[in-house]
Amino acid sequence: MTDSVRRAYAVLGLPAGSRYPTVRKRYMALVKRWHPDRFAFDPQGQAEAGERLRVINAAYATLE
C-alpha cells in the first residue's frame, strides 16, 4: 500500500484497507458535512469548506 493510499484513508477517517461500500458511505457523509453551499452566508466558512472538499474529493478519487 502506497503512502498516497494511506493518506487517502486518513483523510476520510477510515482504517487502511476499508472496503469500497464503507469508503463510499464515509465519502458521502463528508461531502454533506463540508459542501460549500452549506456555508452560503459565511464567506470564510465557505472558503474552508471548499478547500476541505477538494482534499476529500482527491482522497476519494485515489481510493476509487
DSSP file (Angstrom, degrees, kcal/mol; ACC not computed):
  #  RESIDUE AA STRUCTURE BP1 BP2  ACC     N-H-->O    O-->H-N    N-H-->O    O-->H-N    TCO  KAPPA ALPHA  PHI   PSI    X-CA   Y-CA   Z-CA
    1    1 A M              0   0    0      0, 0.0     2,-0.1     0, 0.0    15,-0.0   0.000 360.0 360.0 360.0 130.1    0.0    0.0    0.0
    2    2 A T     >  -     0   0    0      1,-0.1     4,-2.0     4,-0.0     5,-0.1  -0.302 360.0-111.7 -80.8 165.4    1.4    3.4   -1.0
    3    3 A D  H  > S+     0   0    0      1,-0.2     4,-2.7     2,-0.2     5,-0.2   0.862 116.9  56.7 -63.8 -36.3    1.7    6.4    1.1
    4    4 A S  H  > S+     0   0    0      1,-0.2     4,-2.0     2,-0.2    -1,-0.2   0.873 107.5  48.2 -66.0 -35.2   -0.9    8.3   -1.0
    5    5 A V  H  > S+     0   0    0      2,-0.2     4,-2.2     1,-0.2    -1,-0.2   0.910 111.5  49.7 -69.8 -41.8   -3.4    5.5   -0.4
    6    6 A R  H  X S+     0   0    0     -4,-2.0     4,-2.1     1,-0.2    -2,-0.2   0.918 111.5  49.4 -61.3 -42.9   -2.7    5.6    3.3
    7    7 A R  H  X S+     0   0    0     -4,-2.7     4,-2.7     1,-0.2    -1,-0.2   0.891 107.7  54.8 -63.3 -38.7   -3.2    9.3    3.3
    8    8 A A  H  X S+     0   0    0     -4,-2.0     4,-1.8     1,-0.2    -2,-0.2   0.920 108.6  47.3 -62.4 -43.9   -6.4    9.0    1.5
    9    9 A Y  H  X>S+     0   0    0     -4,-2.2     5,-2.8     1,-0.2     4,-0.7   0.906 112.2  51.3 -62.0 -40.5   -7.8    6.6    4.1
   10   10 A A  H ><5S+     0   0    0     -4,-2.1     3,-0.8     3,-0.2    -2,-0.2   0.906 106.5  53.2 -64.4 -41.9   -6.6    9.0    6.8
   11   11 A V  H 3<5S+     0   0    0     -4,-2.7    -1,-0.2     1,-0.3    -2,-0.2   0.898 112.4  45.0 -59.3 -40.3   -8.4   12.0    5.1
   12   12 A L  H 3<5S-     0   0    0     -4,-1.8    -1,-0.3    -5,-0.2    -2,-0.2   0.572 114.3-120.6 -81.3  -8.0  -11.6   10.0    5.1
   13   13 A G  T <<5 +     0   0    0     -3,-0.8    -3,-0.2    -4,-0.7    -2,-0.1   0.860  68.3 130.4  73.9  35.2  -11.1    8.9    8.7
   14   14 A L      < -     0   0    0     -5,-2.8    -1,-0.3    -6,-0.1     2,-0.1  -0.868  63.6-103.3-120.8 152.7  -11.1    5.2    7.8
   15   15 A P    >   -     0   0    0      0, 0.0     3,-1.4     0, 0.0    -3,-0.0  -0.483  52.5 -91.9 -69.8 146.2   -8.7    2.3    8.7
   16   16 A A  T 3  S+     0   0    0      1,-0.2   -10,-0.1    -2,-0.1   -11,-0.0  -0.303 112.2  29.5 -58.5 137.4   -6.5    1.3    5.8
   17   17 A G  T 3  S+     0   0    0      1,-0.2    -1,-0.2    -3,-0.1   -11,-0.0   0.527  79.5 160.5  90.0   6.8   -8.0   -1.4    3.7
   18   18 A S    <   -     0   0    0     -3,-1.4    -1,-0.2     1,-0.1     2,-0.0  -0.292  44.7-105.2 -59.6 146.8  -11.6   -0.5    4.3
   19   19 A R    >>  -     0   0    0      1,-0.1     4,-2.1     4,-0.0     3,-0.6  -0.327  29.0-105.4 -75.2 158.3  -13.9   -1.9    1.7
   20   20 A Y  H 3> S+     0   0    0      1,-0.2     4,-3.0     2,-0.2     5,-0.3   0.863 116.3  55.1 -55.5 -45.3  -15.4    0.2   -1.1
   21   21 A P  H 3> S+     0   0    0      0, 0.0     4,-2.1     0, 0.0    -1,-0.2   0.890 111.3  46.7 -58.4 -36.2  -19.0    0.4    0.3
   22   22 A T  H <> S+     0   0    0     -3,-0.6     4,-2.3     2,-0.2    -2,-0.2   0.905 112.3  49.9 -68.8 -41.9  -17.6    1.8    3.6
   23   23 A V  H  X S+     0   0    0     -4,-2.1     4,-2.6     1,-0.2    -1,-0.2   0.935 112.5  47.2 -61.4 -47.0  -15.4    4.2    1.7
   24   24 A R  H  X S+     0   0    0     -4,-3.0     4,-2.6     2,-0.2    -2,-0.2   0.904 111.1  50.9 -63.5 -42.3  -18.3    5.5   -0.3
   25   25 A K  H  X S+     0   0    0     -4,-2.1     4,-1.9    -5,-0.3    -1,-0.2   0.920 113.3  45.0 -62.2 -44.3  -20.6    5.9    2.7
   26   26 A R  H  X S+     0   0    0     -4,-2.3     4,-2.3     2,-0.2    -2,-0.2   0.903 112.0  52.7 -66.3 -41.3  -17.9    7.9    4.6
   27   27 A Y  H  X S+     0   0    0     -4,-2.6     4,-2.4     1,-0.2    -2,-0.2   0.934 109.1  48.9 -58.9 -47.9  -17.2   10.0    1.5
   28   28 A M  H  X S+     0   0    0     -4,-2.6     4,-2.1     1,-0.2    -1,-0.2   0.885 110.5  51.2 -62.0 -39.3  -20.9   10.8    1.1
   29   29 A A  H  X S+     0   0    0     -4,-1.9     4,-1.9     1,-0.2    -1,-0.2   0.908 111.4  47.5 -64.1 -41.9  -21.2   11.8    4.7
   30   30 A L  H  X S+     0   0    0     -4,-2.3     4,-2.7     2,-0.2    -2,-0.2   0.867 109.1  53.7 -68.7 -36.0  -18.2   14.1    4.5
   31   31 A V  H  X S+     0   0    0     -4,-2.4     4,-1.0     2,-0.2    -1,-0.2   0.921 109.6  48.2 -63.6 -43.0  -19.5   15.7    1.3
   32   32 A K  H  < S+     0   0    0     -4,-2.1     3,-0.3     1,-0.2    -2,-0.2   0.902 115.2  46.2 -61.8 -40.0  -22.8   16.5    3.1
   33   33 A R  H  < S+     0   0    0     -4,-1.9    -2,-0.2     1,-0.2    -1,-0.2   0.888 123.3  31.1 -70.1 -40.1  -20.8   17.9    6.0
   34   34 A W  H  < S+     0   0    0     -4,-2.7    19,-0.3    -5,-0.1    -1,-0.2   0.243  77.0 133.5-110.2  12.8  -18.3   20.0    4.0
   35   35 A H    ><  -     0   0    0     -4,-1.0     3,-1.9    -3,-0.3     4,-0.3  -0.475  57.4-133.6 -65.4 131.1  -20.2   21.1    0.9
   36   36 A P  G >  S+     0   0    0      0, 0.0     3,-1.8     0, 0.0    -1,-0.2   0.760 100.0  70.8 -59.7 -26.0  -19.6   24.9    0.4
   37   37 A D  G >  S+     0   0    0      1,-0.3     3,-1.0     2,-0.1     4,-0.1   0.757  87.0  66.0 -63.3 -22.2  -23.3   25.5   -0.2
   38   38 A R  G <  S+     0   0    0     -3,-1.9    -1,-0.3     1,-0.3     3,-0.2   0.679 101.8  49.5 -70.3 -15.7  -24.0   24.8    3.5
   39   39 A F  G X   +     0   0    0     -3,-1.8     3,-1.9    -4,-0.3     7,-0.4  -0.187  68.5 138.3-114.7  38.2  -22.0   28.0    4.3
   40   40 A A  T <  S+     0   0    0     -3,-1.0    -1,-0.2     1,-0.3    -2,-0.1   0.791  76.9  40.3 -58.0 -32.1  -23.7   30.3    1.9
   41   41 A F  T 3  S+     0   0    0     -3,-0.2    -1,-0.3     1,-0.2    -2,-0.1   0.198 106.5  69.2-104.8  16.0  -23.8   33.2    4.4
   42   42 A D    <>  -     0   0    0     -3,-1.9     4,-2.8     1,-0.1     5,-0.2  -0.804  57.9-174.4-134.7  91.3  -20.3   32.7    5.8
   43   43 A P  H  > S+     0   0    0      0, 0.0     4,-2.1     0, 0.0     5,-0.1   0.868  87.8  48.5 -57.0 -39.4  -17.6   33.5    3.2
   44   44 A Q  H  > S+     0   0    0      2,-0.2     4,-2.2     1,-0.2     5,-0.2   0.927 113.8  46.3 -67.5 -43.5  -14.8   32.3    5.5
   45   45 A G  H  > S+     0   0    0      1,-0.2     4,-2.7     2,-0.2    -1,-0.2   0.874 110.9  53.5 -63.8 -37.2  -16.6   29.0    6.2
   46   46 A Q  H  X S+     0   0    0     -4,-2.8     4,-2.2    -7,-0.4    -1,-0.2   0.896 109.0  48.5 -65.5 -40.4  -17.4   28.6    2.5
   47   47 A A  H  X S+     0   0    0     -4,-2.1     4,-2.0    -5,-0.2    -2,-0.2   0.921 113.5  46.7 -65.3 -44.3  -13.7   29.0    1.6
   48   48 A E  H  X S+     0   0    0     -4,-2.2     4,-2.7     1,-0.2     5,-0.2   0.922 112.5  50.0 -63.9 -43.9  -12.6   26.5    4.3
   49   49 A A  H  X S+     0   0    0     -4,-2.7     4,-2.7     1,-0.2    -1,-0.2   0.889 108.5  53.4 -62.6 -39.2  -15.3   24.0    3.2
   50   50 A G  H  X S+     0   0    0     -4,-2.2     4,-1.8     2,-0.2    -1,-0.2   0.910 110.8  46.0 -62.1 -42.6  -14.2   24.4   -0.4
   51   51 A E  H  X S+     0   0    0     -4,-2.0     4,-1.9     2,-0.2    -2,-0.2   0.928 113.7  48.2 -66.8 -44.9  -10.7   23.5    0.4
   52   52 A R  H  X S+     0   0    0     -4,-2.7     4,-2.6     1,-0.2    -2,-0.2   0.906 110.1  52.3 -62.0 -40.5  -11.7   20.6    2.6
   53   53 A L  H  X S+     0   0    0     -4,-2.7     4,-2.8   -19,-0.3    -1,-0.2   0.870 106.1  54.2 -65.7 -35.6  -14.0   19.3   -0.1
   54   54 A R  H  X S+     0   0    0     -4,-1.8     4,-2.1     2,-0.2    -1,-0.2   0.919 111.1  45.8 -61.5 -42.6  -11.1   19.4   -2.6
   55   55 A V  H  X S+     0   0    0     -4,-1.9     4,-2.3     2,-0.2    -2,-0.2   0.914 113.5  49.2 -66.3 -43.2   -9.0   17.3   -0.3
   56   56 A I  H  X S+     0   0    0     -4,-2.6     4,-2.5     1,-0.2    -2,-0.2   0.919 111.4  49.4 -62.2 -45.1  -11.9   14.9    0.4
   57   57 A N  H  X S+     0   0    0     -4,-2.8     4,-2.4     1,-0.2    -1,-0.2   0.894 110.7  50.0 -62.9 -40.0  -12.6   14.5   -3.4
   58   58 A A  H  X S+     0   0    0     -4,-2.1     4,-1.7     2,-0.2    -1,-0.2   0.906 111.0  49.4 -65.7 -41.0   -8.9   13.9   -4.1
   59   59 A A  H  X S+     0   0    0     -4,-2.3     4,-1.5     2,-0.2    -2,-0.2   0.928 111.8  48.2 -63.1 -44.6   -8.7   11.2   -1.4
   60   60 A Y  H  X S+     0   0    0     -4,-2.5     4,-1.6     1,-0.2    -2,-0.2   0.903 109.1  53.2 -63.4 -41.6  -11.9    9.5   -2.7
   61   61 A A  H  < S+     0   0    0     -4,-2.4    -1,-0.2     1,-0.2    -2,-0.2   0.851 106.3  54.4 -63.0 -33.6  -10.5    9.6   -6.3
   62   62 A T  H  < S+     0   0    0     -4,-1.7    -1,-0.2     1,-0.2    -2,-0.2   0.872 115.2  38.8 -65.4 -37.3   -7.3    7.9   -5.1
   63   63 A L  H  <        0   0    0     -4,-1.5    -2,-0.2     1,-0.2    -1,-0.2   0.620 360.0 360.0 -90.4 -13.9   -9.3    5.0   -3.5
   64   64 A E     <        0   0    0     -4,-1.6    -1,-0.2    -5,-0.2    -2,-0.1   0.481 360.0 360.0 -67.7 360.0  -11.9    4.7   -6.2
